Amino acid sequence: MPYPIFLQLKNFHCLVVGGGSVALRKVKGLLRAGALPQIIAPELTAELSSLIDDNNLLWQKRKFAENDTVGFHLVIAATSHKATNALIRQEAIGAGLLVNDVTDPEESNFHVPALVNRSPLMLAIGTSGEVPYLSHKLKVLLEKKLRPDLEDDIERIKQCRDSLIERAGDNIELKKQLIISELNPIVEDFLCGLMNEDK
């Protein structure tokens, strides 16, 4: 069973190898997470080319070569050639890097989940790379069901939590009492109104 985590990628050096639609999707995801990935590909789709220009990303216009993963923390092998992706994956794993091979999820050491974003709330859905279509369908379902305007409610929960932590200080019993009497009712109200009523 995989170990689910959320990575803070702001200071990660990320590499995407590939210039097609899958690489485009991976680059978009990395950008949303705050990373500035580098791209290696002999050719790019028009949209990926625009994305690179708009975000001042580094693009090396060539095929993958030995030792291209050196200096990176996270690598995505997103070419259309399974053998090339396998070489990238093997090199990255040998160097102890995080690597996702889009053509061989089972041999990758991480998978990108389907994500439902209601910032700051994020729901990640995964099937260990085995049934990505199911992950996608669950994402679509939750996107329809979850209210889009959750940010203000979550901010109120955060403010309540911050306040009770400050008031309780090191008093564990008082903290427990405040959670039950103040935080829990707000969270329960939030959960009751989480879903769109008409969906």
matplotlib code that plots the C-alpha trace (Angstrom):
import matplotlib.pyplot as plt

x = [0.0, 1.4, 2.2, 0.1, 1.8, 1.4, 4.7, 5.7, 7.5, 8.5, 12.2, 12.2, 14.1, 11.6, 12.1, 9.5, 10.7, 8.3, 6.5, 3.0, -0.4, 0.6, 3.7, 1.5, -0.8, 2.1, 3.8, 0.5, 0.2, 3.7, 3.2, 0.0, 2.0, 4.6, 7.4, 9.2, 9.9, 12.5, 11.5, 13.5, 11.8, 12.7, 9.3, 6.4, 2.7, 1.7, 0.1, 3.1, 5.3, 3.1, 3.1, 6.9, 7.2, 4.6, 6.3, 9.9, 10.6, 13.8, 13.3, 16.1, 15.2, 16.5, 15.9, 16.7, 20.3, 22.2, 22.6, 19.9, 18.2, 21.3, 20.5, 16.7, 14.6, 11.5, 11.3, 8.3, 8.9, 6.2, 7.4, 5.4, 8.1, 7.9, 11.5, 12.7, 10.5, 12.0, 15.5, 14.5, 12.8, 15.7, 18.2, 16.1, 15.4, 19.1, 19.8, 17.2, 14.9, 11.1, 10.0, 6.7, 6.8, 3.4, 3.7, 4.5, 2.9, 3.6, 7.3, 7.2, 7.8, 5.1, 1.7, -0.1, -3.6, -6.7, -7.2, -10.3, -9.3, -11.4, -8.4, -7.2, -9.1, -7.6, -8.9, -6.5, -7.9, -5.7, -5.9, -2.1, -1.9, -3.9, -7.3, -6.7, -10.1, -11.9, -9.9, -10.9, -14.6, -14.6, -12.9, -15.7, -18.3, -16.8, -16.3, -20.0, -21.0, -18.8, -19.8, -17.3, -17.3, -15.7, -12.8, -14.6, -16.0, -12.6, -11.1, -13.7, -12.7, -9.0, -9.6, -11.6, -8.8, -6.1, -8.1, -8.7, -5.0, -4.0, -6.5, -5.7, -1.9, -0.4, -3.6, -4.5, -7.8, -8.9, -7.9, -10.1, -13.0, -12.8, -12.5, -15.8, -17.6, -16.4, -14.6, -16.7, -20.0, -18.5, -16.9, -20.2, -22.1, -19.4, -19.8, -23.6, -23.3, -20.5, -22.4, -24.4, -28.1, -29.1, -26.5]
y = [0.0, 3.4, 6.1, 9.2, 12.6, 16.2, 17.5, 21.2, 21.6, 25.2, 24.4, 21.1, 20.8, 19.0, 17.6, 16.6, 14.6, 14.8, 17.4, 16.0, 16.3, 14.1, 16.2, 19.3, 18.0, 17.2, 20.6, 22.3, 20.3, 21.1, 24.8, 24.8, 23.3, 26.1, 24.2, 25.6, 22.4, 22.0, 20.2, 18.0, 17.2, 17.5, 18.9, 20.5, 20.9, 24.6, 24.8, 23.5, 25.9, 28.8, 27.6, 27.4, 30.9, 32.4, 30.9, 31.4, 27.7, 26.1, 23.8, 21.7, 20.9, 17.4, 13.8, 12.4, 11.6, 9.7, 11.6, 14.1, 13.4, 14.6, 17.6, 17.0, 15.9, 14.8, 13.4, 12.7, 10.4, 11.5, 10.6, 8.5, 5.8, 3.2, 2.1, 5.8, 6.2, 3.0, 4.4, 7.6, 5.8, 3.4, 6.2, 8.3, 5.4, 4.4, 8.0, 7.9, 10.4, 10.5, 9.4, 8.8, 6.9, 7.6, 4.4, 2.1, 3.3, 0.0, 0.5, 4.2, 5.2, 7.8, 8.4, 11.7, 11.4, 12.9, 16.1, 18.0, 21.5, 23.6, 25.6, 25.3, 22.0, 19.4, 15.9, 13.5, 10.3, 7.4, 3.7, 3.0, 3.7, 0.6, 2.1, 5.8, 6.0, 5.2, 8.0, 10.4, 9.5, 9.9, 13.3, 14.4, 13.2, 15.1, 18.2, 18.2, 17.4, 19.7, 23.3, 25.6, 28.3, 26.6, 28.9, 31.4, 28.5, 26.9, 30.2, 30.5, 27.0, 28.0, 31.2, 29.2, 26.7, 29.3, 31.1, 28.1, 27.0, 30.4, 30.4, 26.9, 27.3, 24.2, 23.2, 20.0, 19.4, 23.0, 22.5, 19.3, 21.1, 24.0, 21.7, 20.0, 23.1, 25.6, 23.9, 20.8, 22.6, 24.8, 21.7, 19.8, 22.7, 22.8, 19.1, 19.4, 22.1, 20.6, 19.3, 21.1, 20.5, 20.2, 17.7]
z = [0.0, -0.9, 1.7, 0.8, 1.2, 0.0, -1.2, -1.0, -4.3, -4.1, -3.6, -5.6, -8.9, -11.1, -14.6, -17.1, -20.1, -23.0, -25.1, -25.7, -24.1, -21.1, -20.4, -20.7, -18.0, -15.8, -16.2, -15.4, -12.2, -11.2, -11.8, -9.7, -6.9, -7.1, -8.9, -12.0, -13.9, -16.6, -19.8, -22.1, -25.5, -29.2, -29.9, -28.0, -28.5, -29.1, -25.7, -23.9, -25.8, -24.7, -21.1, -21.1, -22.5, -20.2, -17.1, -18.2, -17.9, -19.2, -22.3, -23.7, -27.3, -27.6, -26.6, -23.2, -22.6, -19.9, -16.6, -17.5, -14.1, -12.2, -10.0, -9.8, -6.9, -8.9, -12.4, -14.7, -17.7, -20.0, -23.5, -25.9, -25.9, -23.2, -23.5, -23.1, -20.1, -18.6, -19.0, -17.3, -14.5, -13.9, -13.8, -11.4, -9.1, -9.1, -7.9, -5.2, -6.9, -7.0, -10.4, -12.2, -15.4, -17.1, -19.1, -16.2, -12.9, -11.1, -11.4, -10.5, -6.9, -6.9, -8.6, -9.2, -7.7, -9.1, -7.2, -6.1, -5.2, -2.8, -1.6, 1.1, 1.2, -1.2, -1.7, -3.4, -4.9, -5.9, -6.8, -6.6, -10.3, -11.1, -12.1, -13.0, -14.8, -11.5, -9.8, -12.5, -12.2, -8.5, -9.0, -11.4, -9.0, -6.0, -8.2, -8.8, -5.3, -3.2, -2.9, -4.7, -2.0, 1.0, 1.6, 4.0, 6.1, 6.3, 7.4, 10.2, 11.4, 11.3, 13.3, 15.9, 16.2, 16.5, 19.2, 21.3, 21.1, 22.2, 25.1, 26.2, 26.1, 27.7, 29.4, 27.6, 29.4, 28.6, 25.0, 24.8, 26.4, 23.9, 21.0, 22.1, 23.0, 20.3, 17.4, 17.0, 16.4, 13.7, 12.0, 12.2, 10.6, 7.9, 7.1, 7.0, 4.3, 2.4, -0.6, -3.2, -2.4, -6.0, -7.1]

ax = plt.figure().add_subplot(projection="3d")
ax.plot(x, y, z, "-o")
ax.set_aspect("equal")
plt.show()
